[in-house]
Amino acid sequence: MNASVLMFLALAAPQDSSRLTLAAALRGALDRYPTVAAARASRDQASAAVGEARAPLLPRLSLDAALTRYELPSIIYPLHGLNLASPPEFGTALAQGAASLSYTLWDFGGRANRLRAARASEAAAGAALDASSAALVARVTGAYLRVLTIGGVLAAQDQQLTTLAAEADRVHRLLAAGRAARVEVLRMEATVSRARADREGTAANLDIAERDLAQLADVPVERSRSDALEPLHLRDSTTTPDRDALLARARAANPELLQAQRGADAGRAQLAAARATRFPELRLQGSYVDRGIASAGWPPVAALKGEWQAGVQLSYPLFTGGQRESSVRRADADARLRAELARAAGLQLEQSVDRALGAAREARARVAALTTAVAQFDEVVRIRRLSLETGSGTQTDYLDAETDLLRARASLVDARHGEIAARVELARVTGDLTPDWLGAALVADTRTGGRADERTRGLKRERP
């Protein structure tokens, strides 16, 4: 998945480097974040282990050389018969070289099962890398959406402050003209002070969220500011996925489940390899050996005599102190553990699909309801303001209406981004969270209210 991630993100990166897109944030995270780098190293480690497990399936060729010095003269060449006319040679320095070839003909599946276990572990490590990449994609997307959400709330609060400031000016003018009571001014000032306090808290939370995003994306914090991000919305948020289809895709592609299943396969193969140690091994061995008397000059040996050797070896440890049976019991327990972990992952996956699907449906319903609520509260504010200006309404009713409108707008921003986050989580659970999915599901939000209301665009944002 990582290669396709980088390829997609390279193509999707915008030409305007001053704006941090989600694609650019993901590219920075996937390139350098330690969780994915560690998972990639683990996969490479598992791939190397496959090569180690495959090596015993091939013959082994080795070269050996030795130079031995004896205190007393010793026989240089082995005796293959007794010929008194040609007595054996003796010397105090023996030079010996050998080329040996060995091959295990049969080990009752020990090597093959160890190779199966290594390949299953490699597949599990690959699934773990996919899971780590998908989790990081979801985490970066969540951080990106959190910045946009808090930025949208801050924009709504700025709009409310602008409206309240205008109302405060109007009340002060009425007080100066003797047409308003002092209590109305005090109530207005208290409302403005509370709104400013709420805004400061939101600005502080936004600063934290922006720094979190900057750390994940490995970019300067100035690039992760909410006004430097590209607003997002779902391309199609009207369709509701079918549970059975989602669950089938999840069982086939969820990386956490695949990791657990491949781990269970590795456990079974390791158990079979451990059981194979209960049987003997049959090996073929052959070598060519040269022996000679060491000399002071070069080459260091003289009168070399070579001979070949070949044979069949049967090896079976009769007593290992219980090590063999303990290894089998440990492998059996490990296989049962991995099997239960895989079964638990399957059960957990079904629950995750249900939770993610429920969250997506809830978010869709919230967006629809809050969109209507914002329009209704906006009309209420308009009517309350007209009533206040004509003297038929009260200031309290107007301020309450403004507060309700602010809450509805903030909730709508949160609901829109929450719907995106829910769909992203659903895609992660089903194994569909890929760059292609992101490119197809998310588009830049150019609608009014995507980043801030048109009336509040351009407002200078103060930071704590």
VEXTIDO-914993 format. One record per residue (C-alpha): chain; residue number from 1; y, x, z; residue in one letter. Coordinates in Angstrom, 3 decimals. Last residue first. Example, Ala and Ser with C-alpha at 12.3 -4.5 7.8 and 13.67 -1.06 7.14 Angstrom:
REM VEXTIDO-914993
  chain  resi     north      east        up  resn
      A     2    -1.060    13.670     7.140     S
      A     1    -4.500    12.300     7.800     A
//
This chain:
REM VEXTIDO-914993
  chain  resi     north      east        up  resn
      A   464    33.418    -3.307    22.891     P
      A   463    33.992    -3.860    19.191     R
      A   462    36.730    -5.889    17.547     E
      A   461    36.038    -7.507    14.229     R
      A   460    38.962    -7.817    11.883     K
      A   459    38.914   -11.182    10.158     L
      A   458    38.397   -10.765     6.432     G
      A   457    36.129   -13.759     6.025     R
      A   456    36.896   -16.319     8.724     T
      A   455    37.945   -19.258     6.556     R
      A   454    35.070   -18.634     4.147     E
      A   453    32.574   -19.064     6.986     D
      A   452    30.537   -16.024     7.766     A
      A   451    27.561   -14.112     6.448     R
      A   450    25.514   -16.838     4.790     G
      A   449    28.079   -19.405     5.828     G
      A   448    29.238   -20.120     2.331     T
      A   447    26.372   -19.305     0.027     R
      A   446    25.934   -15.900    -1.603     T
      A   445    22.658   -15.136     0.157     D
      A   444    20.829   -12.277    -1.560     A
      A   443    17.265   -13.185    -2.425     V
      A   442    14.030   -13.222    -0.468     L
      A   441    10.595   -14.576    -1.406     A
      A   440     9.784   -12.797    -4.682     A
      A   439    11.112    -9.371    -3.720     G
      A   438     9.594    -9.637    -0.267     L
      A   437     6.216   -10.636    -1.693     W
      A   436     6.287    -7.784    -4.204     D
      A   435     7.225    -5.372    -1.428     P
      A   434     4.108    -6.456     0.469     T
      A   433     3.538    -8.857     3.346     L
      A   432     0.595   -10.825     1.922     D
      A   431    -1.981    -9.747     4.524     G
      A   430    -2.253   -13.257     5.943     T
      A   429    -0.745   -12.219     9.277     V
      A   428     2.059   -10.276     7.623     R
      A   427     2.911   -13.159     5.287     A
      A   426     3.096   -15.538     8.247     L
      A   425     5.321   -13.068    10.065     E
      A   424     7.631   -12.865     7.050     V
      A   423     7.696   -16.663     6.814     R
      A   422     8.634   -16.918    10.477     A
      A   421    11.328   -14.253    10.123     A
      A   420    12.841   -16.085     7.150     I
      A   419    12.815   -19.352     9.083     E
      A   418    14.403   -17.605    12.044     G
      A   417    17.154   -16.354     9.757     H
      A   416    17.999   -19.892     8.786     R
      A   415    17.521   -21.166    12.341     A
      A   414    19.799   -18.510    13.880     D
      A   413    22.583   -19.270    11.421     V
      A   412    22.091   -22.997    12.050     L
      A   411    22.131   -22.480    15.812     S
      A   410    25.426   -20.620    15.597     A
      A   409    26.897   -23.398    13.457     R
      A   408    25.631   -26.103    15.814     A
      A   407    26.910   -24.290    18.877     R
      A   406    30.338   -23.831    17.315     L
      A   405    30.486   -27.497    16.268     L
      A   404    29.556   -28.657    19.759     D
      A   403    32.275   -26.480    21.248     T
      A   402    34.856   -27.829    18.806     E
      A   401    33.833   -31.394    19.677     A
      A   400    34.144   -30.658    23.375     D
      A   399    37.601   -29.224    22.755     L
      A   398    38.674   -32.384    20.884     Y
      A   397    37.313   -34.745    23.510     D
      A   396    39.040   -32.792    26.271     T
      A   395    42.348   -32.825    24.401     Q
      A   394    42.342   -36.590    24.369     T
      A   393    42.654   -39.041    21.509     G
      A   392    45.085   -41.751    20.470     S
      A   391    48.127   -39.503    20.411     G
      A   390    48.328   -39.164    16.626     T
      A   389    47.652   -35.412    16.754     E
      A   388    44.772   -35.896    19.172     L
      A   387    43.198   -38.624    17.040     S
      A   386    43.509   -36.435    13.947     L
      A   385    41.878   -33.581    15.854     R
      A   384    39.067   -35.780    17.078     R
      A   383    38.417   -37.063    13.531     I
      A   382    38.263   -33.569    12.055     R
      A   381    36.084   -32.335    14.910     V
      A   380    33.686   -35.261    14.405     V
      A   379    33.513   -34.498    10.671     E
      A   378    32.569   -30.903    11.399     D
      A   377    30.028   -32.158    13.934     F
      A   376    28.373   -34.268    11.227     Q
      A   375    28.254   -31.457     8.668     A
      A   374    26.898   -29.067    11.275     V
      A   373    24.293   -31.634    12.393     A
      A   372    23.018   -32.181     8.851     T
      A   371    22.439   -28.456     8.379     T
      A   370    21.012   -28.374    11.901     L
      A   369    18.295   -30.911    11.066     A
      A   368    17.216   -29.221     7.815     A
      A   367    17.261   -25.747     9.344     V
      A   366    15.370   -26.930    12.418     R
      A   365    12.669   -28.579    10.267     A
      A   364    12.147   -25.376     8.300     R
      A   363    11.998   -23.358    11.532     A
      A   362     9.370   -25.690    12.979     E
      A   361     7.251   -25.429     9.845     R
      A   360     7.434   -21.629     9.865     A
      A   359     6.685   -21.450    13.603     A
      A   358     3.660   -23.713    13.180     G
      A   357     2.351   -21.571    10.331     L
      A   356     2.831   -18.408    12.387     A
      A   355     1.111   -19.918    15.405     R
      A   354    -1.806   -21.288    13.376     D
      A   353    -2.248   -18.030    11.467     V
      A   352    -2.123   -16.029    14.694     S
      A   351    -4.757   -18.269    16.293     Q
      A   350    -7.087   -17.744    13.323     E
      A   349    -6.463   -14.000    13.472     L
      A   348    -7.253   -13.860    17.172     Q
      A   347   -10.675   -15.365    16.523     L
      A   346   -11.365   -12.854    13.753     G
      A   345   -10.077    -9.971    15.867     A
      A   344   -12.392   -11.071    18.688     A
      A   343   -15.362   -10.864    16.304     R
      A   342   -14.283    -7.401    15.178     A
      A   341   -13.881    -6.291    18.786     L
      A   340   -17.341    -7.706    19.544     E
      A   339   -18.874    -5.683    16.718     A
      A   338   -17.036    -2.543    17.815     R
      A   337   -18.373    -2.874    21.349     L
      A   336   -21.932    -3.522    20.152     R
      A   335   -21.789    -0.423    17.943     A
      A   334   -20.378     1.680    20.801     D
      A   333   -23.125     0.497    23.139     A
      A   332   -25.779     1.407    20.564     D
      A   331   -24.167     4.793    19.914     A
      A   330   -24.156     5.527    23.656     R
      A   329   -27.788     4.463    23.998     R
      A   328   -28.803     6.630    21.042     V
      A   327   -26.907     9.646    22.405     S
      A   326   -28.533     9.145    25.808     S
      A   325   -31.938     9.050    24.151     E
      A   324   -31.297    12.367    22.400     R
      A   323   -29.742    14.096    25.408     Q
      A   322   -32.595    13.194    27.759     G
      A   321   -33.376    16.831    28.617     G
      A   320   -33.955    17.691    24.966     T
      A   319   -37.743    17.926    24.876     F
      A   318   -40.001    17.882    21.818     L
      A   317   -37.303    18.955    19.378     P
      A   316   -38.659    18.392    15.854     Y
      A   315   -38.267    20.811    12.975     S
      A   314   -40.538    21.134     9.961     L
      A   313   -39.826    24.175     7.820     Q
      A   312   -40.969    24.875     4.266     V
      A   311   -40.965    28.404     2.923     G
      A   310   -39.549    31.081     0.694     A
      A   309   -38.986    34.844     1.049     Q
      A   308   -37.872    37.392    -1.479     W
      A   307   -38.057    41.175    -1.221     E
      A   306   -35.697    44.099    -1.597     G
      A   305   -36.100    47.820    -0.992     K
      A   304   -33.053    50.022    -0.862     L
      A   303   -33.645    53.796    -0.929     A
      A   302   -30.168    54.625     0.247     A
      A   301   -27.487    52.748     2.114     V
      A   300   -23.782    53.318     2.777     P
      A   299   -22.807    53.446    -0.885     P
      A   298   -21.018    55.716    -0.253     W
      A   297   -21.772    58.655     2.031     G
      A   296   -23.096    58.967     5.576     A
      A   295   -26.322    57.182     4.814     S
      A   294   -27.876    54.017     6.188     A
      A   293   -31.611    53.599     5.572     I
      A   292   -32.448    50.473     3.552     G
      A   291   -33.183    46.784     3.557     R
      A   290   -32.513    44.085     0.942     D
      A   289   -33.426    40.468     1.627     V
      A   288   -33.686    37.533    -0.782     Y
      A   287   -33.850    34.138     0.857     S
      A   286   -35.523    30.739     0.718     G
      A   285   -35.691    27.682     2.943     Q
      A   284   -36.749    24.085     2.316     L
      A   283   -36.270    21.695     5.226     R
      A   282   -38.077    18.716     6.763     L
      A   281   -36.449    17.116     9.796     E
      A   280   -38.421    15.388    12.538     P
      A   279   -37.801    11.863    13.858     F
      A   278   -35.978    10.658    16.982     R
      A   277   -32.750    12.108    15.556     T
      A   276   -32.731     9.211    13.056     A
      A   275   -31.759     6.849    15.879     R
      A   274   -28.396     8.585    16.197     A
      A   273   -27.736     8.199    12.472     A
      A   272   -28.589     4.482    12.631     A
      A   271   -26.206     4.071    15.573     L
      A   270   -23.470     5.901    13.692     Q
      A   269   -23.954     3.552    10.748     A
      A   268   -23.644     0.495    13.001     R
      A   267   -20.479     1.860    14.593     G
      A   266   -18.929     2.660    11.215     A
      A   265   -19.538    -0.898    10.035     D
      A   264   -17.895    -2.193    13.228     A
      A   263   -14.877     0.008    12.526     G
      A   262   -14.754    -1.386     9.016     R
      A   261   -14.634    -4.886    10.504     Q
      A   260   -11.930    -3.971    13.037     A
      A   259    -9.745    -2.361    10.369     Q
      A   258   -10.283    -5.292     8.037     L
      A   257    -9.182    -7.666    10.797     L
      A   256    -6.043    -5.632    11.460     E
      A   255    -5.363    -5.351     7.720     P
      A   254    -5.476    -9.127     7.042     N
      A   253    -6.747    -9.368     3.458     A
      A   252    -9.890   -11.500     3.180     A
      A   251    -9.744   -13.346     6.488     R
      A   250    -5.994   -13.852     6.039     A
      A   249    -6.399   -15.213     2.525     R
      A   248    -8.951   -17.763     3.742     A
      A   247    -6.715   -18.707     6.685     L
      A   246    -3.745   -19.251     4.387     L
      A   245    -5.775   -21.427     2.018     A
      A   244    -7.086   -23.504     4.920     D
      A   243    -3.621   -23.873     6.433     R
      A   242    -1.854   -25.028     3.260     D
      A   241     1.599   -23.535     2.809     P
      A   240     4.632   -25.805     3.228     T
      A   239     6.972   -25.757     0.226     T
      A   238    10.699   -26.327     0.686     T
      A   237    11.784   -22.810     1.563     S
      A   236    12.011   -21.376    -1.939     D
      A   235    14.169   -18.308    -2.561     R
      A   234    14.501   -17.709     1.149     L
      A   233    17.860   -16.410     2.301     H
      A   232    19.443   -13.024     2.727     L
      A   231    22.848   -11.567     3.553     P
      A   230    23.395    -7.962     2.384     E
      A   229    24.450    -5.718     5.223     L
      A   228    27.731    -3.842     5.570     A
      A   227    29.506    -6.594     7.571     D
      A   226    26.619    -6.543    10.031     S
      A   225    26.966    -2.834    10.707     R
      A   224    23.903    -0.851     9.666     S
      A   223    25.746     1.605     7.444     R
      A   222    28.087     2.665    10.245     E
      A   221    25.027     3.312    12.416     V
      A   220    24.064     6.239    10.236     P
      A   219    20.678     5.707     8.563     V
      A   218    17.103     6.282     9.720     D
      A   217    16.037     2.700     8.912     A
      A   216    14.515     2.154    12.354     L
      A   215    17.289     3.996    14.195     Q
      A   214    20.025     2.230    12.244     A
      A   213    18.398    -1.143    12.914     L
      A   212    18.341    -0.487    16.654     D
      A   211    21.962     0.656    16.497     R
      A   210    22.964    -2.563    14.760     E
      A   209    21.134    -4.673    17.346     A
      A   208    22.900    -2.877    20.212     I
      A   207    26.311    -3.358    18.580     D
      A   206    25.536    -7.025    17.983     L
      A   205    24.683    -7.543    21.637     N
      A   204    28.047    -6.061    22.627     A
      A   203    29.874    -8.240    20.071     A
      A   202    28.091   -11.348    21.383     T
      A   201    29.137   -10.558    24.939     G
      A   200    32.714    -9.995    23.830     E
      A   199    32.669   -13.287    21.956     R
      A   198    31.538   -15.216    25.011     D
      A   197    34.412   -13.714    26.990     A
      A   196    36.861   -14.646    24.239     R
      A   195    35.562   -18.231    24.216     A
      A   194    35.934   -18.443    28.006     R
      A   193    39.508   -17.185    27.804     S
      A   192    40.344   -19.678    25.032     V
      A   191    38.925   -22.575    27.065     T
      A   190    40.849   -21.490    30.148     A
      A   189    44.062   -21.293    28.126     E
      A   188    43.530   -24.794    26.759     M
      A   187    42.804   -26.268    30.177     R
      A   186    45.891   -24.587    31.595     L
      A   185    48.041   -25.899    28.735     V
      A   184    46.666   -29.409    29.193     E
      A   183    47.316   -29.199    32.931     V
      A   182    50.972   -28.434    32.279     R
      A   181    51.428   -31.853    30.718     A
      A   180    52.523   -32.348    27.140     A
      A   179    55.591   -33.945    25.466     R
      A   178    58.274   -32.010    27.260     G
      A   177    59.322   -30.119    24.131     A
      A   176    58.212   -26.825    25.637     A
      A   175    54.933   -28.448    26.590     L
      A   174    54.471   -29.744    23.038     L
      A   173    55.114   -26.254    21.671     R
      A   172    52.642   -24.796    24.128     H
      A   171    50.053   -27.400    23.088     V
      A   170    50.503   -26.527    19.403     R
      A   169    50.186   -22.822    20.066     D
      A   168    46.993   -23.437    22.049     A
      A   167    45.626   -25.535    19.168     E
      A   166    46.221   -22.672    16.722     A
      A   165    44.570   -20.242    19.113     A
      A   164    41.639   -22.618    19.530     L
      A   163    41.091   -22.748    15.765     T
      A   162    41.257   -18.968    15.408     T
      A   161    39.002   -18.566    18.435     L
      A   160    36.503   -21.008    16.901     Q
      A   159    36.490   -19.049    13.661     Q
      A   158    35.926   -15.829    15.547     D
      A   157    33.077   -17.506    17.433     Q
      A   156    31.512   -18.572    14.153     A
      A   155    31.854   -15.002    12.835     A
      A   154    30.216   -13.674    15.996     L
      A   153    27.327   -16.094    15.537     V
      A   152    26.943   -14.896    11.939     G
      A   151    26.960   -11.274    13.069     G
      A   150    24.356   -12.137    15.695     I
      A   149    22.149   -13.599    12.990     T
      A   148    22.773   -10.855    10.425     L
      A   147    21.967    -8.161    12.967     V
      A   146    18.842   -10.055    14.024     R
      A   145    17.827   -10.464    10.389     L
      A   144    17.860    -6.709     9.848     Y
      A   143    15.970    -6.119    13.087     A
      A   142    13.357    -8.693    12.054     G
      A   141    13.058    -7.149     8.592     T
      A   140    12.639    -3.721    10.178     V
      A   139     9.918    -5.051    12.473     R
      A   138     8.121    -6.952     9.712     A
      A   137     8.132    -3.885     7.451     V
      A   136     6.986    -1.765    10.403     L
      A   135     4.109    -4.137    11.098     A
      A   134     3.167    -4.117     7.412     A
      A   133     3.165    -0.307     7.335     S
      A   132     1.108    -0.081    10.527     S
      A   131    -1.373    -2.639     9.239     A
      A   130    -1.677    -0.852     5.886     D
      A   129    -2.191     2.449     7.706     L
      A   128    -4.790     0.817     9.960     A
      A   127    -6.547    -0.534     6.864     A
      A   126    -6.705     2.995     5.480     G
      A   125    -8.018     4.267     8.820     A
      A   124   -10.704     1.565     8.784     A
      A   123   -11.665     2.537     5.240     A
      A   122   -11.935     6.174     6.329     E
      A   121   -14.003     5.121     9.335     S
      A   120   -16.324     3.213     6.988     A
      A   119   -16.609     6.319     4.824     R
      A   118   -17.383     8.486     7.855     A
      A   117   -20.003     6.030     9.127     A
      A   116   -21.670     5.879     5.718     R
      A   115   -21.713     9.695     5.596     L
      A   114   -23.335     9.810     9.041     R
      A   113   -25.800     7.229     7.805     N
      A   112   -26.748     9.329     4.788     A
      A   111   -27.111    12.489     6.880     R
      A   110   -29.431    10.876     9.442     G
      A   109   -31.432     8.842     6.946     G
      A   108   -34.931     9.880     8.015     F
      A   107   -34.105    13.617     7.895     D
      A   106   -35.690    14.561     4.574     W
      A   105   -35.367    17.462     2.149     L
      A   104   -32.874    19.506     4.112     T
      A   103   -31.830    22.436     1.942     Y
      A   102   -31.607    26.158     2.606     S
      A   101   -30.602    29.153     0.482     L
      A   100   -30.286    32.655     1.913     S
      A    99   -28.830    35.866     0.460     A
      A    98   -29.639    38.869     2.633     A
      A    97   -28.312    42.332     3.396     G
      A    96   -29.718    44.997     5.743     Q
      A    95   -28.702    48.526     6.696     A
      A    94   -30.795    50.203     9.408     L
      A    93   -29.677    53.379    11.179     A
      A    92   -32.084    55.347    13.441     T
      A    91   -34.760    55.829    10.806     G
      A    90   -38.436    55.479    10.121     F
      A    89   -40.270    55.080     6.844     E
      A    88   -43.834    53.787     6.747     P
      A    87   -46.684    56.131     5.775     P
      A    86   -47.768    56.370     2.126     S
      A    85   -51.230    57.916     2.033     A
      A    84   -52.077    56.090     5.241     L
      A    83   -51.570    52.746     3.526     N
      A    82   -51.493    49.874     6.024     L
      A    81   -50.247    46.560     4.642     G
      A    80   -47.134    44.400     4.441     H
      A    79   -45.296    46.532     6.980     L
      A    78   -41.603    45.653     7.235     P
      A    77   -39.144    48.308     6.042     Y
      A    76   -36.972    50.488     8.264     I
      A    75   -39.391    51.193    11.102     I
      A    74   -37.502    52.553    14.080     S
      A    73   -36.218    55.963    15.109     P
      A    72   -34.881    56.049    18.663     L
      A    71   -31.409    55.081    19.895     E
      A    70   -31.038    52.555    17.094     Y
      A    69   -27.944    51.820    14.936     R
      A    68   -27.771    48.494    13.119     T
      A    67   -25.748    47.612    10.007     L
      A    66   -25.836    43.943     9.095     A
      A    65   -25.119    41.751     6.092     A
      A    64   -25.492    38.014     5.564     D
      A    63   -24.748    35.809     2.583     L
      A    62   -25.102    32.025     2.750     S
      A    61   -26.054    29.164     0.462     L
      A    60   -26.435    25.647     1.857     R
      A    59   -27.887    22.931    -0.356     P
      A    58   -25.975    19.642    -0.663     L
      A    57   -26.309    16.462     1.428     L
      A    56   -24.985    18.433     4.411     P
      A    55   -21.499    18.523     2.764     A
      A    54   -20.978    14.745     2.577     R
      A    53   -20.201    14.365     6.283     A
      A    52   -17.529    17.066     6.159     E
      A    51   -15.992    15.561     3.051     G
      A    50   -15.890    12.158     4.728     V
      A    49   -14.223    13.767     7.768     A
      A    48   -11.421    14.985     5.491     A
      A    47   -10.717    11.382     4.491     S
      A    46   -10.654    10.367     8.172     A
      A    45    -8.044    13.043     8.900     Q
      A    44    -5.990    11.895     5.928     D
      A    43    -6.105     8.344     7.312     R
      A    42    -5.030     9.578    10.740     S
      A    41    -2.146    11.508     9.176     A
      A    40    -1.012     8.328     7.405     R
      A    39    -1.244     6.371    10.657     A
      A    38     0.895     9.029    12.380     A
      A    37     3.498     8.898     9.593     A
      A    36     3.509     5.087     9.798     V
      A    35     4.151     5.121    13.545     T
      A    34     6.582     8.055    13.263     P
      A    33     9.202     6.381    11.019     Y
      A    32    10.128     8.706     8.139     R
      A    31     9.428     7.342     4.700     D
      A    30     8.493     3.808     5.714     L
      A    29    11.694     3.416     7.750     A
      A    28    14.057     4.796     5.109     G
      A    27    12.476     2.698     2.388     R
      A    26    12.555    -0.409     4.525     L
      A    25    16.291    -0.039     5.176     A
      A    24    16.925     0.519     1.472     A
      A    23    14.954    -2.606     0.537     A
      A    22    16.749    -4.654     3.206     L
      A    21    20.040    -3.694     1.634     T
      A    20    22.567    -1.384     3.246     L
      A    19    25.807    -1.644     1.319     R
      A    18    27.870     1.490     0.637     S
      A    17    25.230     2.847    -1.735     S
      A    16    26.149     0.354    -4.433     D
      A    15    23.485     0.934    -7.105     Q
      A    14    21.002    -1.168    -5.216     P
      A    13    17.479    -0.038    -4.322     A
      A    12    14.882    -2.380    -5.838     A
      A    11    13.324     0.208    -8.115     L
      A    10    12.946     2.792    -5.353     A
      A     9    11.800     0.077    -2.977     L
      A     8     9.090    -1.015    -5.364     F
      A     7     7.784     2.516    -5.901     M
      A     6     7.902     3.332    -2.192     L
      A     5     5.988     0.203    -1.233     V
      A     4     3.512     0.636    -4.090     S
      A     3     2.667     4.110    -2.792     A
      A     2     2.405     2.847     0.801     N
      A     1     0.000     0.000     0.000     M
//
